[in-house]
């Protein structure tokens, strides 16, 4: 018989394993394989749809989200990041990875994870831009995306955004998601104390 503790940790273990592979691929090749994201999404839907209430990790009281909430989280993760893909600020793999995260943690959890991911991603972008000497170009790109017609230095911004490099954004997604889970877990632990 499978222990209830193991069942409670199973979604977190699967999500952690998928993140490990996604991080490895993204850092090494700057891409996240579709097969990995598809397998993660299927695993999330199966776990959240089949685990009995009280057997999962990501809801209060401890229990599975259920299939509807898992699909809702997938949709929220996908729809909120699609505009960033359209603006070419995120890759398709990053958007699909966040949608998969939504399938694991549900619609409300993925909202928090997206906000925290954006914060981590912004810090990561600034650090990389500083190290590569491209901070000014990054600032010009941000102004252009926000619709400004001229930079502070009088440089016209009618040209396409200049690519300043590719970030392994899976790092930001993993850190944002982990932070969301820690914050949500600490709220649940306070609730049960």
Rosetta constraint file for C-alpha pairs under 8 A:
AtomPair CA 2 CA 6 HARMONIC 6.97 0.50
AtomPair CA 2 CA 7 HARMONIC 7.28 0.50
AtomPair CA 3 CA 7 HARMONIC 6.55 0.50
AtomPair CA 4 CA 8 HARMONIC 6.14 0.50
AtomPair CA 4 CA 55 HARMONIC 6.27 0.50
AtomPair CA 5 CA 9 HARMONIC 6.36 0.50
AtomPair CA 5 CA 55 HARMONIC 7.91 0.50
AtomPair CA 6 CA 10 HARMONIC 5.95 0.50
AtomPair CA 7 CA 11 HARMONIC 7.77 0.50
AtomPair CA 7 CA 51 HARMONIC 7.87 0.50
AtomPair CA 7 CA 55 HARMONIC 5.50 0.50
AtomPair CA 7 CA 56 HARMONIC 6.27 0.50
AtomPair CA 8 CA 54 HARMONIC 7.73 0.50
AtomPair CA 8 CA 55 HARMONIC 5.01 0.50
AtomPair CA 8 CA 56 HARMONIC 4.40 0.50
AtomPair CA 8 CA 57 HARMONIC 5.01 0.50
AtomPair CA 8 CA 62 HARMONIC 7.71 0.50
AtomPair CA 8 CA 63 HARMONIC 7.67 0.50
AtomPair CA 9 CA 13 HARMONIC 6.10 0.50
AtomPair CA 9 CA 56 HARMONIC 7.04 0.50
AtomPair CA 9 CA 57 HARMONIC 6.24 0.50
AtomPair CA 10 CA 14 HARMONIC 6.12 0.50
AtomPair CA 10 CA 56 HARMONIC 7.46 0.50
AtomPair CA 10 CA 57 HARMONIC 7.96 0.50
AtomPair CA 11 CA 15 HARMONIC 6.06 0.50
AtomPair CA 11 CA 44 HARMONIC 7.20 0.50
AtomPair CA 11 CA 47 HARMONIC 6.74 0.50
AtomPair CA 11 CA 56 HARMONIC 6.88 0.50
AtomPair CA 11 CA 57 HARMONIC 6.74 0.50
AtomPair CA 11 CA 104 HARMONIC 7.20 0.50
AtomPair CA 12 CA 16 HARMONIC 5.97 0.50
AtomPair CA 12 CA 57 HARMONIC 7.18 0.50
AtomPair CA 13 CA 17 HARMONIC 6.14 0.50
AtomPair CA 14 CA 18 HARMONIC 6.23 0.50
AtomPair CA 14 CA 40 HARMONIC 7.83 0.50
AtomPair CA 14 CA 43 HARMONIC 7.80 0.50
AtomPair CA 15 CA 19 HARMONIC 6.14 0.50
AtomPair CA 15 CA 40 HARMONIC 7.36 0.50
AtomPair CA 15 CA 101 HARMONIC 7.79 0.50
AtomPair CA 15 CA 104 HARMONIC 7.47 0.50
AtomPair CA 16 CA 20 HARMONIC 6.18 0.50
AtomPair CA 17 CA 21 HARMONIC 6.53 0.50
AtomPair CA 18 CA 22 HARMONIC 6.09 0.50
AtomPair CA 18 CA 36 HARMONIC 7.12 0.50
AtomPair CA 18 CA 37 HARMONIC 7.96 0.50
AtomPair CA 18 CA 40 HARMONIC 6.49 0.50
AtomPair CA 19 CA 23 HARMONIC 5.89 0.50
AtomPair CA 19 CA 170 HARMONIC 7.81 0.50
AtomPair CA 19 CA 174 HARMONIC 6.54 0.50
AtomPair CA 20 CA 24 HARMONIC 6.19 0.50
AtomPair CA 21 CA 25 HARMONIC 6.17 0.50
AtomPair CA 21 CA 36 HARMONIC 7.85 0.50
AtomPair CA 22 CA 26 HARMONIC 5.96 0.50
AtomPair CA 22 CA 32 HARMONIC 5.71 0.50
AtomPair CA 22 CA 33 HARMONIC 7.61 0.50
AtomPair CA 22 CA 36 HARMONIC 7.38 0.50
AtomPair CA 22 CA 170 HARMONIC 6.62 0.50
AtomPair CA 23 CA 27 HARMONIC 5.93 0.50
AtomPair CA 23 CA 168 HARMONIC 7.63 0.50
AtomPair CA 23 CA 170 HARMONIC 5.59 0.50
AtomPair CA 23 CA 171 HARMONIC 6.26 0.50
AtomPair CA 24 CA 28 HARMONIC 6.02 0.50
AtomPair CA 25 CA 29 HARMONIC 5.66 0.50
AtomPair CA 25 CA 30 HARMONIC 6.76 0.50
AtomPair CA 25 CA 31 HARMONIC 6.21 0.50
AtomPair CA 25 CA 32 HARMONIC 5.88 0.50
AtomPair CA 25 CA 33 HARMONIC 7.54 0.50
AtomPair CA 26 CA 30 HARMONIC 4.19 0.50
AtomPair CA 26 CA 31 HARMONIC 4.72 0.50
AtomPair CA 26 CA 32 HARMONIC 5.54 0.50
AtomPair CA 26 CA 168 HARMONIC 5.25 0.50
AtomPair CA 26 CA 169 HARMONIC 7.49 0.50
AtomPair CA 26 CA 170 HARMONIC 6.41 0.50
AtomPair CA 27 CA 31 HARMONIC 7.94 0.50
AtomPair CA 27 CA 168 HARMONIC 5.38 0.50
AtomPair CA 30 CA 166 HARMONIC 7.07 0.50
AtomPair CA 30 CA 167 HARMONIC 7.37 0.50
AtomPair CA 30 CA 168 HARMONIC 5.74 0.50
AtomPair CA 31 CA 93 HARMONIC 6.47 0.50
AtomPair CA 31 CA 168 HARMONIC 7.81 0.50
AtomPair CA 32 CA 36 HARMONIC 7.42 0.50
AtomPair CA 32 CA 37 HARMONIC 7.64 0.50
AtomPair CA 32 CA 93 HARMONIC 5.13 0.50
AtomPair CA 32 CA 94 HARMONIC 7.21 0.50
AtomPair CA 32 CA 97 HARMONIC 7.88 0.50
AtomPair CA 33 CA 37 HARMONIC 6.69 0.50
AtomPair CA 33 CA 93 HARMONIC 7.09 0.50
AtomPair CA 34 CA 38 HARMONIC 5.99 0.50
AtomPair CA 34 CA 93 HARMONIC 7.06 0.50
AtomPair CA 35 CA 39 HARMONIC 6.01 0.50
AtomPair CA 36 CA 40 HARMONIC 6.12 0.50
AtomPair CA 37 CA 41 HARMONIC 6.07 0.50
AtomPair CA 37 CA 96 HARMONIC 6.66 0.50
AtomPair CA 37 CA 97 HARMONIC 5.92 0.50
AtomPair CA 37 CA 100 HARMONIC 6.48 0.50
AtomPair CA 38 CA 42 HARMONIC 6.18 0.50
AtomPair CA 38 CA 100 HARMONIC 7.88 0.50
AtomPair CA 39 CA 43 HARMONIC 6.08 0.50
AtomPair CA 40 CA 44 HARMONIC 6.07 0.50
AtomPair CA 40 CA 100 HARMONIC 6.39 0.50
AtomPair CA 41 CA 45 HARMONIC 6.17 0.50
AtomPair CA 41 CA 100 HARMONIC 4.92 0.50
AtomPair CA 41 CA 101 HARMONIC 7.88 0.50
AtomPair CA 41 CA 103 HARMONIC 6.34 0.50
AtomPair CA 41 CA 104 HARMONIC 7.80 0.50
AtomPair CA 42 CA 46 HARMONIC 6.07 0.50
AtomPair CA 43 CA 47 HARMONIC 5.97 0.50
AtomPair CA 44 CA 48 HARMONIC 5.91 0.50
AtomPair CA 44 CA 70 HARMONIC 7.37 0.50
AtomPair CA 44 CA 100 HARMONIC 7.52 0.50
AtomPair CA 44 CA 103 HARMONIC 5.63 0.50
AtomPair CA 44 CA 104 HARMONIC 5.05 0.50
AtomPair CA 45 CA 49 HARMONIC 5.70 0.50
AtomPair CA 45 CA 67 HARMONIC 6.16 0.50
AtomPair CA 45 CA 70 HARMONIC 6.14 0.50
AtomPair CA 45 CA 71 HARMONIC 7.30 0.50
AtomPair CA 45 CA 103 HARMONIC 6.36 0.50
AtomPair CA 45 CA 104 HARMONIC 7.43 0.50
AtomPair CA 46 CA 50 HARMONIC 5.71 0.50
AtomPair CA 46 CA 51 HARMONIC 7.98 0.50
AtomPair CA 46 CA 67 HARMONIC 7.89 0.50
AtomPair CA 47 CA 51 HARMONIC 5.56 0.50
AtomPair CA 47 CA 64 HARMONIC 7.56 0.50
AtomPair CA 48 CA 56 HARMONIC 7.47 0.50
AtomPair CA 48 CA 64 HARMONIC 5.11 0.50
AtomPair CA 48 CA 65 HARMONIC 5.32 0.50
AtomPair CA 48 CA 66 HARMONIC 4.90 0.50
AtomPair CA 48 CA 67 HARMONIC 5.78 0.50
AtomPair CA 48 CA 70 HARMONIC 6.42 0.50
AtomPair CA 48 CA 104 HARMONIC 7.21 0.50
AtomPair CA 49 CA 64 HARMONIC 7.32 0.50
AtomPair CA 49 CA 65 HARMONIC 7.35 0.50
AtomPair CA 49 CA 66 HARMONIC 4.69 0.50
AtomPair CA 49 CA 67 HARMONIC 4.36 0.50
AtomPair CA 49 CA 70 HARMONIC 7.78 0.50
AtomPair CA 50 CA 66 HARMONIC 7.55 0.50
AtomPair CA 51 CA 55 HARMONIC 5.83 0.50
AtomPair CA 51 CA 56 HARMONIC 6.37 0.50
AtomPair CA 51 CA 63 HARMONIC 7.72 0.50
AtomPair CA 51 CA 64 HARMONIC 5.71 0.50
AtomPair CA 51 CA 66 HARMONIC 7.96 0.50
AtomPair CA 52 CA 56 HARMONIC 7.30 0.50
AtomPair CA 52 CA 63 HARMONIC 6.69 0.50
AtomPair CA 52 CA 64 HARMONIC 6.15 0.50
AtomPair CA 53 CA 62 HARMONIC 7.19 0.50
AtomPair CA 53 CA 63 HARMONIC 4.02 0.50
AtomPair CA 53 CA 64 HARMONIC 5.09 0.50
AtomPair CA 53 CA 65 HARMONIC 7.76 0.50
AtomPair CA 54 CA 61 HARMONIC 6.93 0.50
AtomPair CA 54 CA 62 HARMONIC 4.91 0.50
AtomPair CA 54 CA 63 HARMONIC 3.62 0.50
AtomPair CA 54 CA 64 HARMONIC 6.64 0.50
AtomPair CA 55 CA 62 HARMONIC 6.75 0.50
AtomPair CA 55 CA 63 HARMONIC 4.91 0.50
AtomPair CA 55 CA 64 HARMONIC 6.18 0.50
AtomPair CA 56 CA 62 HARMONIC 5.97 0.50
AtomPair CA 56 CA 63 HARMONIC 4.18 0.50
AtomPair CA 56 CA 64 HARMONIC 4.29 0.50
AtomPair CA 56 CA 65 HARMONIC 7.59 0.50
AtomPair CA 57 CA 62 HARMONIC 5.55 0.50
AtomPair CA 57 CA 63 HARMONIC 5.93 0.50
AtomPair CA 57 CA 64 HARMONIC 6.65 0.50
AtomPair CA 58 CA 62 HARMONIC 6.54 0.50
AtomPair CA 58 CA 63 HARMONIC 6.68 0.50
AtomPair CA 58 CA 64 HARMONIC 6.61 0.50
AtomPair CA 58 CA 65 HARMONIC 6.84 0.50
AtomPair CA 58 CA 104 HARMONIC 7.95 0.50
AtomPair CA 58 CA 105 HARMONIC 6.06 0.50
AtomPair CA 59 CA 63 HARMONIC 5.55 0.50
AtomPair CA 59 CA 64 HARMONIC 6.56 0.50
AtomPair CA 59 CA 65 HARMONIC 6.31 0.50
AtomPair CA 60 CA 188 HARMONIC 6.63 0.50
AtomPair CA 61 CA 188 HARMONIC 7.77 0.50
AtomPair CA 65 CA 69 HARMONIC 5.77 0.50
AtomPair CA 65 CA 70 HARMONIC 6.33 0.50
AtomPair CA 65 CA 105 HARMONIC 7.70 0.50
AtomPair CA 65 CA 106 HARMONIC 6.98 0.50
AtomPair CA 66 CA 70 HARMONIC 6.23 0.50
AtomPair CA 67 CA 71 HARMONIC 6.11 0.50
AtomPair CA 68 CA 72 HARMONIC 6.08 0.50
AtomPair CA 69 CA 73 HARMONIC 6.06 0.50
AtomPair CA 69 CA 103 HARMONIC 7.70 0.50
AtomPair CA 69 CA 106 HARMONIC 5.39 0.50
AtomPair CA 69 CA 107 HARMONIC 6.68 0.50
AtomPair CA 70 CA 74 HARMONIC 6.30 0.50
AtomPair CA 70 CA 102 HARMONIC 6.81 0.50
AtomPair CA 70 CA 103 HARMONIC 4.30 0.50
AtomPair CA 70 CA 104 HARMONIC 6.28 0.50
AtomPair CA 70 CA 105 HARMONIC 7.04 0.50
AtomPair CA 70 CA 106 HARMONIC 5.12 0.50
AtomPair CA 70 CA 107 HARMONIC 7.52 0.50
AtomPair CA 71 CA 75 HARMONIC 6.21 0.50
AtomPair CA 71 CA 102 HARMONIC 7.88 0.50
AtomPair CA 71 CA 103 HARMONIC 5.81 0.50
AtomPair CA 71 CA 106 HARMONIC 7.62 0.50
AtomPair CA 72 CA 76 HARMONIC 6.15 0.50
AtomPair CA 72 CA 102 HARMONIC 7.58 0.50
AtomPair CA 72 CA 103 HARMONIC 7.30 0.50
AtomPair CA 72 CA 106 HARMONIC 6.39 0.50
AtomPair CA 72 CA 107 HARMONIC 5.55 0.50
AtomPair CA 73 CA 77 HARMONIC 6.06 0.50
AtomPair CA 73 CA 99 HARMONIC 7.08 0.50
AtomPair CA 73 CA 101 HARMONIC 7.71 0.50
AtomPair CA 73 CA 102 HARMONIC 3.94 0.50
AtomPair CA 73 CA 103 HARMONIC 4.96 0.50
AtomPair CA 73 CA 104 HARMONIC 7.47 0.50
AtomPair CA 73 CA 105 HARMONIC 6.68 0.50
AtomPair CA 73 CA 106 HARMONIC 3.94 0.50
AtomPair CA 73 CA 107 HARMONIC 3.73 0.50
AtomPair CA 73 CA 108 HARMONIC 7.34 0.50
AtomPair CA 73 CA 109 HARMONIC 7.72 0.50
AtomPair CA 73 CA 110 HARMONIC 6.28 0.50
AtomPair CA 74 CA 78 HARMONIC 6.15 0.50
AtomPair CA 74 CA 98 HARMONIC 7.85 0.50
AtomPair CA 74 CA 99 HARMONIC 4.44 0.50
AtomPair CA 74 CA 100 HARMONIC 5.83 0.50
AtomPair CA 74 CA 101 HARMONIC 7.10 0.50
AtomPair CA 74 CA 102 HARMONIC 4.42 0.50
AtomPair CA 74 CA 103 HARMONIC 4.49 0.50
AtomPair CA 74 CA 106 HARMONIC 7.24 0.50
AtomPair CA 74 CA 107 HARMONIC 7.37 0.50
AtomPair CA 75 CA 79 HARMONIC 5.92 0.50
AtomPair CA 75 CA 99 HARMONIC 6.55 0.50
AtomPair CA 75 CA 102 HARMONIC 7.46 0.50
AtomPair CA 75 CA 107 HARMONIC 7.91 0.50
AtomPair CA 76 CA 80 HARMONIC 5.90 0.50
AtomPair CA 76 CA 99 HARMONIC 7.08 0.50
AtomPair CA 76 CA 102 HARMONIC 6.92 0.50
AtomPair CA 76 CA 107 HARMONIC 5.90 0.50
AtomPair CA 76 CA 110 HARMONIC 7.21 0.50
AtomPair CA 76 CA 111 HARMONIC 7.55 0.50
AtomPair CA 77 CA 81 HARMONIC 6.47 0.50
AtomPair CA 77 CA 95 HARMONIC 7.42 0.50
AtomPair CA 77 CA 98 HARMONIC 5.33 0.50
AtomPair CA 77 CA 99 HARMONIC 4.11 0.50
AtomPair CA 77 CA 100 HARMONIC 7.51 0.50
AtomPair CA 77 CA 101 HARMONIC 7.33 0.50
AtomPair CA 77 CA 102 HARMONIC 5.35 0.50
AtomPair CA 77 CA 107 HARMONIC 7.57 0.50
AtomPair CA 77 CA 110 HARMONIC 6.16 0.50
AtomPair CA 77 CA 111 HARMONIC 7.46 0.50
AtomPair CA 77 CA 114 HARMONIC 7.58 0.50
AtomPair CA 78 CA 82 HARMONIC 6.11 0.50
AtomPair CA 78 CA 95 HARMONIC 5.99 0.50
AtomPair CA 78 CA 96 HARMONIC 6.46 0.50
AtomPair CA 78 CA 98 HARMONIC 6.71 0.50
AtomPair CA 78 CA 99 HARMONIC 4.61 0.50
AtomPair CA 79 CA 83 HARMONIC 7.71 0.50
AtomPair CA 81 CA 85 HARMONIC 6.68 0.50
AtomPair CA 81 CA 95 HARMONIC 5.63 0.50
AtomPair CA 81 CA 98 HARMONIC 7.88 0.50
AtomPair CA 82 CA 86 HARMONIC 6.28 0.50
AtomPair CA 82 CA 95 HARMONIC 6.55 0.50
AtomPair CA 83 CA 87 HARMONIC 6.22 0.50
AtomPair CA 84 CA 88 HARMONIC 6.17 0.50
AtomPair CA 84 CA 89 HARMONIC 5.33 0.50
AtomPair CA 84 CA 90 HARMONIC 5.54 0.50
AtomPair CA 85 CA 89 HARMONIC 5.89 0.50
AtomPair CA 85 CA 90 HARMONIC 4.83 0.50
AtomPair CA 85 CA 91 HARMONIC 5.81 0.50
AtomPair CA 85 CA 92 HARMONIC 6.30 0.50
AtomPair CA 85 CA 95 HARMONIC 7.20 0.50
AtomPair CA 87 CA 145 HARMONIC 7.76 0.50
AtomPair CA 90 CA 94 HARMONIC 6.32 0.50
AtomPair CA 90 CA 95 HARMONIC 7.09 0.50
AtomPair CA 90 CA 169 HARMONIC 7.89 0.50
AtomPair CA 91 CA 95 HARMONIC 6.63 0.50
AtomPair CA 92 CA 96 HARMONIC 6.22 0.50
AtomPair CA 93 CA 97 HARMONIC 5.97 0.50
AtomPair CA 94 CA 98 HARMONIC 6.30 0.50
AtomPair CA 94 CA 169 HARMONIC 6.61 0.50
AtomPair CA 94 CA 170 HARMONIC 6.51 0.50
AtomPair CA 94 CA 173 HARMONIC 7.91 0.50
AtomPair CA 95 CA 99 HARMONIC 6.30 0.50
AtomPair CA 96 CA 100 HARMONIC 6.19 0.50
AtomPair CA 97 CA 101 HARMONIC 6.29 0.50
AtomPair CA 97 CA 170 HARMONIC 7.82 0.50
AtomPair CA 98 CA 102 HARMONIC 6.26 0.50
AtomPair CA 98 CA 110 HARMONIC 7.80 0.50
AtomPair CA 98 CA 114 HARMONIC 7.70 0.50
AtomPair CA 98 CA 173 HARMONIC 6.98 0.50
AtomPair CA 99 CA 103 HARMONIC 6.53 0.50
AtomPair CA 100 CA 104 HARMONIC 6.68 0.50
AtomPair CA 101 CA 105 HARMONIC 6.27 0.50
AtomPair CA 101 CA 110 HARMONIC 6.87 0.50
AtomPair CA 101 CA 177 HARMONIC 7.69 0.50
AtomPair CA 102 CA 106 HARMONIC 5.07 0.50
AtomPair CA 102 CA 107 HARMONIC 6.19 0.50
AtomPair CA 102 CA 109 HARMONIC 7.19 0.50
AtomPair CA 102 CA 110 HARMONIC 4.99 0.50
AtomPair CA 105 CA 109 HARMONIC 5.30 0.50
AtomPair CA 105 CA 110 HARMONIC 6.22 0.50
AtomPair CA 106 CA 110 HARMONIC 6.05 0.50
AtomPair CA 107 CA 111 HARMONIC 6.39 0.50
AtomPair CA 108 CA 112 HARMONIC 6.73 0.50
AtomPair CA 109 CA 113 HARMONIC 6.20 0.50
AtomPair CA 109 CA 180 HARMONIC 6.99 0.50
AtomPair CA 109 CA 181 HARMONIC 7.83 0.50
AtomPair CA 109 CA 184 HARMONIC 7.99 0.50
AtomPair CA 110 CA 114 HARMONIC 5.91 0.50
AtomPair CA 110 CA 177 HARMONIC 7.77 0.50
AtomPair CA 111 CA 115 HARMONIC 6.40 0.50
AtomPair CA 112 CA 116 HARMONIC 6.18 0.50
AtomPair CA 112 CA 180 HARMONIC 6.03 0.50
AtomPair CA 113 CA 117 HARMONIC 5.85 0.50
AtomPair CA 113 CA 173 HARMONIC 7.61 0.50
AtomPair CA 113 CA 176 HARMONIC 5.17 0.50
AtomPair CA 113 CA 177 HARMONIC 4.71 0.50
AtomPair CA 113 CA 178 HARMONIC 7.96 0.50
AtomPair CA 113 CA 179 HARMONIC 7.47 0.50
AtomPair CA 113 CA 180 HARMONIC 5.29 0.50
AtomPair CA 114 CA 118 HARMONIC 6.11 0.50
AtomPair CA 114 CA 173 HARMONIC 7.63 0.50
AtomPair CA 114 CA 176 HARMONIC 6.90 0.50
AtomPair CA 114 CA 177 HARMONIC 7.64 0.50
AtomPair CA 115 CA 119 HARMONIC 6.44 0.50
AtomPair CA 115 CA 176 HARMONIC 7.58 0.50
AtomPair CA 116 CA 120 HARMONIC 6.23 0.50
AtomPair CA 116 CA 175 HARMONIC 7.95 0.50
AtomPair CA 116 CA 176 HARMONIC 4.55 0.50
AtomPair CA 116 CA 177 HARMONIC 7.33 0.50
AtomPair CA 116 CA 179 HARMONIC 7.29 0.50
AtomPair CA 116 CA 180 HARMONIC 7.18 0.50
AtomPair CA 117 CA 121 HARMONIC 5.80 0.50
AtomPair CA 117 CA 172 HARMONIC 5.22 0.50
AtomPair CA 117 CA 173 HARMONIC 5.10 0.50
AtomPair CA 117 CA 174 HARMONIC 7.74 0.50
AtomPair CA 117 CA 175 HARMONIC 6.76 0.50
AtomPair CA 117 CA 176 HARMONIC 4.06 0.50
AtomPair CA 117 CA 177 HARMONIC 6.95 0.50
AtomPair CA 118 CA 122 HARMONIC 5.99 0.50
AtomPair CA 118 CA 172 HARMONIC 7.42 0.50
AtomPair CA 118 CA 176 HARMONIC 7.71 0.50
AtomPair CA 119 CA 123 HARMONIC 6.40 0.50
AtomPair CA 119 CA 176 HARMONIC 7.91 0.50
AtomPair CA 120 CA 124 HARMONIC 6.08 0.50
AtomPair CA 120 CA 172 HARMONIC 5.31 0.50
AtomPair CA 120 CA 175 HARMONIC 7.11 0.50
AtomPair CA 120 CA 176 HARMONIC 6.55 0.50
AtomPair CA 121 CA 125 HARMONIC 6.00 0.50
AtomPair CA 121 CA 169 HARMONIC 6.83 0.50
AtomPair CA 121 CA 172 HARMONIC 5.02 0.50
AtomPair CA 121 CA 173 HARMONIC 7.85 0.50
AtomPair CA 122 CA 126 HARMONIC 6.25 0.50
AtomPair CA 123 CA 127 HARMONIC 6.21 0.50
AtomPair CA 124 CA 128 HARMONIC 6.15 0.50
AtomPair CA 124 CA 172 HARMONIC 7.48 0.50
AtomPair CA 125 CA 129 HARMONIC 5.96 0.50
AtomPair CA 125 CA 167 HARMONIC 7.21 0.50
AtomPair CA 126 CA 130 HARMONIC 6.01 0.50
AtomPair CA 126 CA 135 HARMONIC 6.93 0.50
AtomPair CA 127 CA 131 HARMONIC 6.19 0.50
AtomPair CA 128 CA 132 HARMONIC 6.08 0.50
AtomPair CA 129 CA 133 HARMONIC 5.83 0.50
AtomPair CA 129 CA 134 HARMONIC 4.84 0.50
AtomPair CA 129 CA 135 HARMONIC 4.70 0.50
AtomPair CA 129 CA 138 HARMONIC 7.08 0.50
AtomPair CA 129 CA 164 HARMONIC 7.86 0.50
AtomPair CA 130 CA 134 HARMONIC 6.37 0.50
AtomPair CA 130 CA 135 HARMONIC 5.55 0.50
AtomPair CA 134 CA 138 HARMONIC 6.28 0.50
AtomPair CA 134 CA 164 HARMONIC 6.74 0.50
AtomPair CA 135 CA 139 HARMONIC 6.24 0.50
AtomPair CA 136 CA 140 HARMONIC 6.27 0.50
AtomPair CA 137 CA 141 HARMONIC 6.11 0.50
AtomPair CA 137 CA 162 HARMONIC 7.44 0.50
AtomPair CA 137 CA 164 HARMONIC 7.19 0.50
AtomPair CA 138 CA 142 HARMONIC 6.23 0.50
AtomPair CA 138 CA 164 HARMONIC 6.86 0.50
AtomPair CA 139 CA 143 HARMONIC 6.27 0.50
AtomPair CA 140 CA 144 HARMONIC 6.22 0.50
AtomPair CA 140 CA 151 HARMONIC 6.18 0.50
AtomPair CA 140 CA 157 HARMONIC 7.61 0.50
AtomPair CA 141 CA 145 HARMONIC 6.21 0.50
AtomPair CA 141 CA 161 HARMONIC 5.53 0.50
AtomPair CA 141 CA 162 HARMONIC 6.88 0.50
AtomPair CA 142 CA 146 HARMONIC 6.21 0.50
AtomPair CA 143 CA 147 HARMONIC 6.44 0.50
AtomPair CA 143 CA 148 HARMONIC 5.38 0.50
AtomPair CA 143 CA 149 HARMONIC 7.98 0.50
AtomPair CA 143 CA 150 HARMONIC 7.98 0.50
AtomPair CA 143 CA 151 HARMONIC 6.79 0.50
AtomPair CA 144 CA 148 HARMONIC 5.40 0.50
AtomPair CA 144 CA 149 HARMONIC 6.85 0.50
AtomPair CA 144 CA 150 HARMONIC 8.00 0.50
AtomPair CA 144 CA 157 HARMONIC 5.92 0.50
AtomPair CA 144 CA 158 HARMONIC 7.90 0.50
AtomPair CA 144 CA 161 HARMONIC 7.17 0.50
AtomPair CA 145 CA 161 HARMONIC 7.97 0.50
AtomPair CA 148 CA 157 HARMONIC 7.44 0.50
AtomPair CA 149 CA 156 HARMONIC 6.28 0.50
AtomPair CA 149 CA 157 HARMONIC 5.44 0.50
AtomPair CA 149 CA 158 HARMONIC 6.96 0.50
AtomPair CA 150 CA 154 HARMONIC 5.59 0.50
AtomPair CA 150 CA 155 HARMONIC 5.50 0.50
AtomPair CA 150 CA 156 HARMONIC 4.68 0.50
AtomPair CA 150 CA 157 HARMONIC 5.42 0.50
AtomPair CA 151 CA 155 HARMONIC 5.20 0.50
AtomPair CA 151 CA 156 HARMONIC 6.57 0.50
AtomPair CA 151 CA 157 HARMONIC 6.84 0.50
AtomPair CA 168 CA 172 HARMONIC 7.90 0.50
AtomPair CA 169 CA 173 HARMONIC 6.36 0.50
AtomPair CA 170 CA 174 HARMONIC 5.94 0.50
AtomPair CA 171 CA 175 HARMONIC 6.15 0.50
AtomPair CA 172 CA 176 HARMONIC 5.91 0.50
AtomPair CA 173 CA 177 HARMONIC 5.93 0.50
AtomPair CA 174 CA 178 HARMONIC 5.99 0.50
AtomPair CA 175 CA 179 HARMONIC 6.07 0.50
AtomPair CA 176 CA 180 HARMONIC 6.19 0.50
AtomPair CA 177 CA 181 HARMONIC 6.18 0.50
AtomPair CA 178 CA 182 HARMONIC 6.12 0.50
AtomPair CA 179 CA 183 HARMONIC 6.10 0.50
AtomPair CA 180 CA 184 HARMONIC 6.01 0.50
AtomPair CA 181 CA 185 HARMONIC 5.78 0.50
AtomPair CA 182 CA 186 HARMONIC 6.01 0.50
AtomPair CA 183 CA 187 HARMONIC 6.36 0.50
AtomPair CA 184 CA 188 HARMONIC 6.34 0.50
AtomPair CA 185 CA 189 HARMONIC 6.04 0.50
AtomPair CA 186 CA 190 HARMONIC 6.15 0.50
AtomPair CA 187 CA 191 HARMONIC 6.22 0.50
AtomPair CA 188 CA 192 HARMONIC 6.33 0.50
AtomPair CA 189 CA 193 HARMONIC 6.12 0.50
